[in-house]
């Protein structure tokens, strides 16, 4: 069997438009975890903090 290559996390009830969040998500898509978190820490957008929280949650869930 093949090992699972990616993990996913879902965010619900966000008070931000999908267009604004997608702008930030496109920057970090397909990046390694450490690089993605570093990029999100340096971005001033509201969506960067929300997306960083989701990525950290997915990484924590991947450890189990």
Number of C-alpha atoms within 10 A of each C-alpha: 3 4 5 6 5 7 10 11 14 8 10 6 5 10 7 11 9 11 9 13 17 13 13 20 18 9 13 19 10 9 11 9 15 9 11 18 19 12 16 22 13 10 12 9 14 12 22 23 17 16 21 20 16 16 20 15 15 17 15 10 12 11 6 5
